[in-house]
């Protein structure tokens, strides 16, 4: 058993010009088009890398920026994240415990892979980038003879208001809302006619019981002033796929509610980064599970591992540890159920375990 805590990993770099790497190629604006784990797995519970929290990068001679993919469409003003970086050989040093390896670098493409002390290949990511200008040129080429553009994160209008809202209330200090908020979701297409200056919305998947709430949420999209069309002004009609989730959860300690809207995809993307409270609670349960395991209290260890990933669904090691102990105790069906779930989520190690032990 190993203790590996999930945490948000924002990459920080600094530059050394004496490096053997052709660092002039590195200094560019890079568009991310693929993420995978180093063992070939898909990033856990990540349905679409171009949701609003997955970032492309801009690198110049002294600074590194994480930017939302939509921000790459226009001139950047306020980068999401900025830091110094350090380039030594083919390694971008992030800290004494971590660095990024440049696996491929030329004037058009870049591949970076994570290295963090104590982490296994299934926990480390590999990032694939192409030069932003090439990604845009490719999208323009695909649509050069079309009046209607099916917008993507690399070629589409920019929506100015923030599209994700999350409220988290600690019920030890505050009281819950008087009325529980409804949970509903819907998706469809925003149809914008630039010539006529009209906006229409065609719903695809939705619950008719929430049509009033849906219409209220959609009001923001009908305002022309909320959009910037500078990058797509040569098209007559813009078709934008989108998804919207309005959520509410309540447990004994925390009340959470808000909205998640994602442009350029029909997927219902609610894969939040775990909150500090969720990570803290999940980690405490993970630690209790390890303690019970060391005391040979295996049933209790399973209970705590299961609670750990229920509170933080991205705690991948909690799933694996629960499956391993269940299998060792002869609870093959329980172990195989977990491995099968992880297999369906694209986890190679779980796929191997399932094929070896469950068929």
N, C-alpha and C positions, 0 to 999 in steps of 0.2 A: 504494500500500500504506500502510495506517495501523496504528499500534501501539495496540491497545486491549486492555488486560488485563482479564480477567474477575475480578471480586471480589465478595464479599458486600456488598450495599449496605443497611445499616440506616439508616432515615430519622431524622434528628434535627432538631428544630424549636425555635424560641423565639418569644415573643409580644410584639406591640406593639399596645396597646389603642387607639392613634389611627388604626388602619387603617380604611379605608372598608368592608371586609368586615364583614358581620354576624357577628362572631366568636362571639357567643352561640350561634349554631347549630352552630358547630364544636365547642363544648364538650359532648361527648356520648360515648356508647359506640357504636362503629360496627362493623358486621358486614360482612366482605368477601365478596362473592358473585361477583366476576368480576375477572380480570386479563387484559389484552391489551397488546400492544406498540403504540406510537403509529402504526406504519404499518399496523395491522390484523392483524399476525401473532399467532399464539398464542405464549405464553411457551415458549421452546425446551425440549423434553423435560419439560414439566410436564403430567402426565396429569390431575391432580385438585388444585385449589387448596386443598382441605380436608384435605390430608395434614398430618402433625403439625408441619411447619415453616413453614406459611403462616399469616400472622397477621392478625387483625383489630386494631383500635386503640381505645384509650380516650384522650380528650383532656380535660384540665381547664384551669383558668386559668393554671397555671404549668408543668404537666408533660405529657408524652406517653408512652404506654405501647404496646408491642407485646405482644399476648397471644395465646396459643394459642386457637383457636376453641372448644375444649372448656372453657377457663377462663371464657368468656363466659356459659356456662350458669349458673354459680353466682357467688356474691359473690367478687370478686377479692381475693386475699391477697398473692401474690408475683408481680408482673408479670415477664414474661420480660425486658423491656428498658424502660428509663426514661431520659428525657433532657429537657432544656429545649428550648423552641422559640421562634421569632421570626417574627411575621406582619407582612409589609409589603405593603400593597395586596392583590393576589390571589396573592402569592408567600409560600411558607413557606421561608424562607432556611435552608439546611442548612450551607453553607460558602461561601467565596469562589468555589468551582468548581461549586456545584450548588444547586438549589432545587427545590421542588415548586410547580406551578401549580394553584390551585383552579379547575377548569373548571366545576364546578357545586356549589352549596351552598345547601341550604334545610333546614328543620327535620327532613326525613325522609331526605335523600339527599346523598351527597358523592362527587365525582369528583376525584381527584388525578392529576397526570401528572408524571413525572420530567423534569428538565432537568439534564444533566451536560455540562460543557464538553468538546468533542471527540467526543461520542457522537452517532451517527445515530439516526433515528427507529426503525429496526429493533432498536436496542439499549436503547431507553428504554420503561419500562412506564407503563401507565395503570391506576389502581386504582378499582374501583367499590364503594361502600359503601352500606348502608342502616342506619338506626338499629337497634341490637340488639333493642330492645323490639318493634319492628314485625316483625322476622324471627321472633322467638319467637311473637308473636301469630298470625302467618300459619301457622306449623307447628302450633300448638295448634288453630287453626280447621280445618285439614285433617283433624285426627285426633280432634275433639271427640266424635264418636259411635262411636269405635272402641275395642274392648277391647284390641286389639294395636297397639302403636306400632312402626313401622319407623323406628328411630332414625336421626337425622342429627347432624351436628356442632353444629347449633344447638339441637336438642331431643333429648336422649338422656342416659343416665347417664354419670357421669364415672368413668373407671378410674384408680385412684390410682397404681399402679406406673408407672414410665417404660417406654415400649414400644419404644424404639430403643436398641440397644446396638452400639457400634462400637469395635473394638480395632484399633489401627494400630501395627505393630512395625517399627522401622527395623533391618534386618538387618545394618547396619554395626556396630551396638552389641549386638545380641542374636541368639540363634539361633532358627530357626523352630521351630514346634511339632513334636513327634516324629511325630505323625500328622495328616494333613490332615483337616480337618473336612468333612462332607458339605454339598453345596449342594442345597437343596430349597425348595419353596414350596407353599403351600396357601391356600385361602380357603374361605369358607362363612358360616354364620350362628350367632351366639350367641343362644340362646333362653332368656330369663329369665322365669320365672313368679313374679311378686312375691307372689301370693296363697299359693302353695304353697311359696315360697322354694326353688325348684329351678332348676338351670341345666343346659342341654343344648347340645351343639354339633353342628350338621349340616354336614359337609364338602361342598364343591362341586367344586372342582378340587384334585386331590392325586395324588401318586405312592404307590401302595400299598407300594412298597419301603421307604418311610420312615415307615410308620405308627407305629412305636414312638417315633421322634423327634418326630413330630407330636403324639402323645398326651402326651409329656413337656412340649412347649412349651405345650400347651393347659391344663395343670394350673392355671396362674395365674388363668384365667378362671372356674374353677369355685368360687372362694372368694367368698362373699357379702361378706366384709369388705373385699375389694379394690375394691368398687363403692360409689358414692354415688348413690342413687336419688331424692334430694330433689326434683329438678326434674321427675320423671316418675312420682311415687308414685301418681297417680290412674289409671294404666293397670294392667291385669291382667297382660299379657304384653308384653315388650320384645323385639323382633327386631333384632339388630345385625349388619349385614354387616361382614365384616372380611377382611383379607388378611395373610399372614405370609410373610416371606422370610428364610431362614437362608442366609448366604453365606460363602464363603471364597475368597480369591484370594492367589496367591503369585507374585511376580516376583523378579528378581535382587536388588532392594534393599528391597522393602516386602512385608510380610505383613499382610493385612487380613481381619478376620472379625467376625461379629456377627449381630444379628437386627434386622429392621425389621417392626414390626407396625403396621398402620393400621386404625383403627376407622372405621365408617360408609362403607366403600367395598370393593368386590370387586377393584378394580384393584391389581395388584402394583406398589406405588410404591417404587422404590429410587433415585429421583433425588436422591441425596445432594448436598448442597453439596460442591464439591471441597475436599479437605483442603488444608492449607497446603503439604504436601509435593507433592501433585498439581499445585496451581497453580504452585508454584515450578518444578517440572520441566517442565510444559507451557509455561510462560512462557519458560524458557530455550531450549526447542526453537523456539518461535515467534520469538524474537529471532535465533536462528541462521538460521532460514528467511529472515527479512528481510535479514540480512547476505548470504546466498547470492544472494538475488534482486538486490540492489544490485550484486553482482559478475557478474551475468548467468549465474549457475550455476542455471538454472531447474529442472533435474531434481533437483538437491540441495535446492533450496528446497521443491519439492513433497514430497520425502521428509520433511523436517523439519516442514512444516505437517501432514502426515498423522499423524506421530507425536505432534504436539502435541494434536490432537483425540482421538487414541486414548487418551492418558493422561488428558486432561480432556475428556470427551465434550460438555461444555457450552461449549467454546471455539468459538463460532459463527464468528468471523472466520477461524479456521484452515481451516474447511470452505470458506468463500467464496474465500479466497485460493488454496487448492489448485485449486478449480474454475476460477477465472479464468486461472491459469497454464496448466493443462491445456488449456483451450479455446484460448488464444493459441498454444500449441504444436501445435495441430491434433489433440490428443487429445480429440475431441468426446465419445466414448463415456464416458470417465472423468469429464469435466466434467458431462455430463448425468446420470450416475449419482449424483453428489453433489447436484446441484440437485434431482433427483427425490426423493431421500431427504429433503432439507430441505423440499421442497414438501409431502410427506406429513406432515411434522411441523408444517405450518401456517405456513411462512415465506413471506410475500408476495413479497419480493424474489426469492427462489429460484424461486417459481412464475412470476414474470414472465420470468426468465432462461430457464427451461425452455421456456415457451411460445414465446419469441422464437427460441431457438437449437436446440431439440431436436425440434420437430414438423415 
